Amino acid sequence: MFTMQKRRALYVYLRGLKHVNQLKKFGDLTYISKPMSYVALYVNEEEVATVAEKLAAYRFVKRVKTSPRPDIDPDFAGQHDDLFFEAYEQEDLGQLTAGGQD
């Protein structure tokens, strides 16, 4: 049966983009930013630390950042949209009463 592989993005900031092809051996290149000189590279979760160390050793790499997305809890721990709408309704009521007094 097919099991989904846990993956994580590495953002590799480069000194120049002529070495981008060398990064293909480390994982899946999904995005290349020419103006900001960085590359989004997806690697397996268990290989993140070793690949980041190997990439940082290259002279053309400025820095390597790992994506925090898998560590972020998608459930906002009980926060809900009602807080926003309550504040919005309070502002509306305040504007209506202030507008009627003028």
Secondary structure, DSSP 8 states (H G I E B T S, - for coil): ------EEEEEEEES-GGGGGGGGGTSEEEEEETTTTEEEEEEEGGGHHHHHHHHHHSTTEEEEEE--GGGS-SS-TT--THHHHHHHHHHHHHHHHHHHH-
